[in-house]
Amino acid sequence: MPNKYLQINDVATFVHHTGPCTLPGSPPRRVQGQSVLCLHGAGGNGNLFSGLFGSLGHEHSLVAFDQPGHGRSGELDSLGDIGRMADFTLSLVAELGLENAFLLGHDMGAAVALECALKAPGRFAGLVICAAGDRFLLPDAALEQARRVTEGKERRPFDPSLFAPETPPDTLKRAFMEGLKTDPRATLGDLEACRDWQPGERLGDLQTSTFIVHGEAEIDWVKERAEALAEILPNAQLETLPSAGHALLVETPERLGARVAEFISREAA
């Protein structure tokens, strides 16, 4: 994937994109189809969308970025709040000159996408919500474990149960290696931001067309909250993909890309 740095709110922000390379400091150019901005999950980075870029990038113009404190972007800590992450994303949208784009968010990035749509009504053509719902039900043990990692009292965890049983070892390894690119302090800040995100009844005001998707082997509480989100939103559809779990971005990017392409085609018609 071509990549570059852009200065967003005084943060050196690492941007991945399809299409040709552009001059330093200049935003990527949309060269085909619709613009799709991809938002990564807790502790992640934009490179996790590389498989989706491969499956969807021949039809549409995709952009992903590393949130502050993640991957190769500047800062050490997470922004620590979904609303602040959405504000940062909207600043990036303005810098990129994206008009009527689609937002595609995974995990924490899905919450950021929903907040962006709430903060800027009518600005986006559609939302793709992957592996998330109307709120997060993170167990206290997960937050405590993340805190212990930041204190050097525990190794970084890796939970194979987040993947479908048939996921090949190479995919598991890649997901683990991508997680190493973000400081544990930022990951902890992300988890705390997810815990504290409580959009409540505001979601019922969201008119943007939304495609909600998760893997068949997804965590039970995520499935429940995704179903709740589909009931709350006025214009939403929910789908389950086989042979995938919470990490469907890396488990089944081809199938996900095909379904997202169908959603975009329908909404852009």
VMD Tcl script that draws the C-alpha trace (Angstrom):
set ca {
  {0.00 0.00 0.00}
  {1.32 3.50 -0.75}
  {1.74 5.53 2.42}
  {2.71 8.97 3.63}
  {2.64 11.32 6.61}
  {0.15 14.15 7.00}
  {0.13 16.69 9.82}
  {-3.26 16.46 11.54}
  {-3.90 18.58 14.64}
  {-0.12 18.85 15.12}
  {0.28 15.06 15.05}
  {2.39 13.34 12.40}
  {-0.23 10.92 11.10}
  {0.71 7.86 9.06}
  {-1.72 7.35 6.18}
  {-2.15 4.27 3.96}
  {-3.96 4.63 0.64}
  {-4.71 3.10 -2.73}
  {-3.97 4.83 -6.02}
  {-0.82 6.68 -7.07}
  {1.70 8.25 -4.73}
  {1.38 12.01 -4.30}
  {3.82 14.73 -3.26}
  {4.82 14.95 0.42}
  {2.19 16.78 2.44}
  {-0.40 16.38 -0.32}
  {-3.45 14.18 0.34}
  {-3.99 11.01 -1.71}
  {-6.14 11.40 -4.81}
  {-9.37 9.53 -5.36}
  {-8.94 7.87 -8.73}
  {-11.85 5.44 -8.91}
  {-15.15 4.51 -7.37}
  {-16.16 5.80 -3.95}
  {-13.90 7.02 -1.13}
  {-13.70 4.66 1.85}
  {-11.96 5.73 5.07}
  {-10.97 2.78 7.27}
  {-10.71 3.09 11.07}
  {-8.76 0.49 13.05}
  {-9.62 -1.09 16.38}
  {-8.11 -0.97 19.85}
  {-4.34 -1.37 19.79}
  {-4.37 -1.69 16.00}
  {-3.09 0.27 13.03}
  {-4.03 1.02 9.45}
  {-1.97 -1.82 8.01}
  {-4.57 -4.29 9.28}
  {-6.69 -3.19 6.31}
  {-4.13 -4.34 3.72}
  {-6.17 -7.42 2.83}
  {-9.28 -5.32 2.40}
  {-7.29 -2.87 0.26}
  {-6.39 -5.82 -1.94}
  {-9.97 -7.05 -2.29}
  {-11.76 -3.69 -2.53}
  {-9.08 -1.28 -3.77}
  {-9.47 -2.23 -7.44}
  {-13.01 -0.78 -7.38}
  {-12.82 2.05 -4.85}
  {-10.37 4.56 -3.34}
  {-9.42 3.45 0.16}
  {-7.61 5.32 2.91}
  {-6.58 4.10 6.36}
  {-4.50 5.76 9.06}
  {-2.83 5.05 12.38}
  {-4.55 6.85 15.24}
  {-2.20 9.00 17.41}
  {-0.03 6.74 19.54}
  {-0.59 3.77 17.22}
  {1.58 2.14 14.60}
  {3.79 4.74 12.96}
  {1.83 7.87 13.90}
  {3.18 10.36 16.42}
  {2.44 10.60 20.15}
  {2.81 7.86 22.77}
  {-0.67 7.58 24.22}
  {-4.15 6.93 22.90}
  {-6.46 9.92 22.65}
  {-8.35 8.02 25.34}
  {-11.87 9.00 24.33}
  {-14.06 7.93 21.40}
  {-15.35 11.49 20.94}
  {-11.80 12.86 20.70}
  {-10.89 10.11 18.22}
  {-13.91 11.10 16.13}
  {-12.87 14.77 16.21}
  {-9.38 13.77 15.06}
  {-10.88 11.65 12.28}
  {-13.08 14.53 11.11}
  {-9.97 16.74 10.96}
  {-8.34 14.10 8.77}
  {-11.45 13.94 6.58}
  {-11.23 17.71 6.09}
  {-7.50 17.53 5.28}
  {-8.11 14.75 2.76}
  {-11.00 16.66 1.19}
  {-13.26 13.63 1.41}
  {-16.83 14.34 0.35}
  {-19.69 11.87 0.75}
  {-17.24 9.13 1.75}
  {-17.98 5.79 3.37}
  {-16.59 5.10 6.84}
  {-15.53 1.54 7.64}
  {-14.63 0.86 11.26}
  {-13.52 -2.28 13.06}
  {-13.95 -2.77 16.82}
  {-13.07 0.61 18.42}
  {-12.94 2.11 14.93}
  {-16.62 1.22 14.49}
  {-17.48 3.35 17.53}
  {-15.38 6.18 16.08}
  {-17.26 5.86 12.78}
  {-20.62 6.07 14.55}
  {-19.47 9.13 16.51}
  {-18.24 10.82 13.32}
  {-21.65 10.30 11.72}
  {-23.39 11.67 14.82}
  {-21.12 14.72 14.96}
  {-21.44 15.43 11.22}
  {-24.97 14.45 10.14}
  {-25.39 13.91 6.42}
  {-21.67 14.13 5.69}
  {-21.05 10.44 4.98}
  {-22.57 8.21 2.32}
  {-22.66 5.14 4.55}
  {-21.14 3.28 7.46}
  {-19.68 -0.21 7.68}
  {-19.56 -1.41 11.30}
  {-17.34 -4.47 11.77}
  {-17.20 -6.52 14.98}
  {-18.96 -3.96 17.18}
  {-22.35 -2.81 18.38}
  {-24.08 -0.10 20.35}
  {-21.56 -0.29 23.22}
  {-18.71 -2.39 24.57}
  {-19.05 -4.90 27.41}
  {-15.36 -5.36 28.16}
  {-14.67 -7.54 31.19}
  {-12.77 -5.89 34.04}
  {-10.19 -8.65 33.78}
  {-9.23 -7.54 30.27}
  {-8.61 -3.97 31.43}
  {-6.65 -5.13 34.46}
  {-4.52 -7.39 32.29}
  {-3.79 -4.50 29.90}
  {-2.83 -2.35 32.88}
  {-0.43 -5.00 34.16}
  {1.21 -5.16 30.73}
  {1.90 -1.41 30.85}
  {3.53 -1.91 34.26}
  {5.77 -4.68 32.96}
  {4.08 -7.25 35.19}
  {2.69 -9.39 32.39}
  {3.45 -10.24 28.78}
  {1.27 -8.93 25.98}
  {-1.70 -11.26 25.67}
  {-2.79 -13.01 22.51}
  {-6.21 -14.65 22.52}
  {-6.75 -17.26 19.76}
  {-10.44 -17.41 20.71}
  {-10.90 -14.09 18.89}
  {-10.42 -16.06 15.65}
  {-12.43 -18.78 13.96}
  {-11.11 -22.30 14.72}
  {-10.08 -22.81 11.09}
  {-7.95 -19.64 10.92}
  {-4.47 -20.63 9.66}
  {-1.39 -20.08 11.85}
  {0.10 -17.51 9.45}
  {-2.94 -15.27 9.95}
  {-2.67 -15.58 13.73}
  {1.01 -14.68 13.56}
  {0.36 -11.66 11.39}
  {-2.32 -10.35 13.75}
  {0.02 -10.78 16.72}
  {2.87 -8.95 14.95}
  {0.61 -6.03 14.02}
  {-0.38 -5.70 17.68}
  {3.28 -5.26 18.63}
  {3.45 -2.02 16.63}
  {1.43 -0.09 19.24}
  {2.66 0.76 22.73}
  {0.71 -1.05 25.48}
  {-0.12 2.31 27.06}
  {-2.06 3.29 23.95}
  {-3.85 -0.05 23.91}
  {-4.91 0.44 27.52}
  {-6.18 3.93 26.70}
  {-8.18 2.46 23.82}
  {-9.81 -0.16 26.04}
  {-10.71 2.47 28.63}
  {-12.19 4.64 25.87}
  {-14.30 1.70 24.66}
  {-15.47 0.95 28.19}
  {-16.56 4.55 28.70}
  {-18.32 4.95 25.32}
  {-22.05 5.08 26.03}
  {-23.85 6.68 23.06}
  {-27.27 5.65 24.34}
  {-30.36 7.05 22.65}
  {-28.34 9.33 20.37}
  {-27.85 6.40 18.01}
  {-31.55 6.43 17.22}
  {-31.07 9.80 15.50}
  {-28.52 8.44 13.05}
  {-30.03 8.32 9.56}
  {-26.90 7.21 7.70}
  {-27.23 3.85 5.92}
  {-25.27 1.27 7.89}
  {-23.99 -2.21 7.14}
  {-23.21 -4.13 10.35}
  {-21.09 -7.26 9.95}
  {-19.28 -9.70 12.17}
  {-17.86 -13.21 11.98}
  {-19.77 -16.38 12.78}
  {-17.27 -17.12 15.59}
  {-17.53 -13.61 17.06}
  {-17.58 -13.06 20.84}
  {-21.11 -13.64 22.14}
  {-21.52 -10.19 23.72}
  {-20.36 -8.49 20.51}
  {-22.99 -10.41 18.56}
  {-25.64 -9.31 21.05}
  {-24.63 -5.67 20.90}
  {-24.42 -5.77 17.07}
  {-27.99 -7.08 16.97}
  {-29.05 -4.31 19.37}
  {-27.39 -1.71 17.14}
  {-29.23 -3.04 14.09}
  {-32.51 -2.60 15.96}
  {-31.67 0.92 17.15}
  {-30.50 2.40 13.85}
  {-33.28 3.50 11.50}
  {-31.47 2.33 8.35}
  {-29.28 -0.69 9.07}
  {-28.70 -4.25 7.93}
  {-26.86 -6.98 9.82}
  {-24.89 -9.87 8.35}
  {-22.75 -12.71 9.70}
  {-19.73 -13.98 7.74}
  {-18.72 -17.65 8.00}
  {-15.19 -18.81 8.85}
  {-14.34 -15.65 10.78}
  {-14.32 -14.33 14.31}
  {-13.58 -10.93 15.81}
  {-10.55 -10.48 13.53}
  {-12.50 -10.74 10.28}
  {-10.32 -8.03 8.68}
  {-7.42 -10.47 8.49}
  {-9.41 -13.72 8.52}
  {-11.67 -13.13 5.52}
  {-10.78 -9.86 3.72}
  {-11.94 -11.16 0.34}
  {-15.44 -12.09 1.50}
  {-15.70 -8.91 3.56}
  {-14.58 -6.82 0.61}
  {-17.17 -8.41 -1.65}
  {-20.00 -7.67 0.77}
  {-18.80 -4.12 1.36}
  {-18.61 -3.58 -2.41}
  {-22.25 -4.67 -2.74}
  {-23.28 -2.26 0.05}
  {-21.41 0.64 -1.57}
  {-22.86 -0.13 -4.99}
  {-26.38 -0.14 -3.60}
  {-25.94 3.10 -1.63}
  {-24.07 4.95 -4.38}
  {-26.63 4.07 -7.06}
}
mol new
graphics top color blue
foreach p $ca { graphics top sphere $p radius 0.5 }
foreach p [lrange $ca 0 end-1] q [lrange $ca 1 end] { graphics top cylinder $p $q radius 0.2 }
display resetview
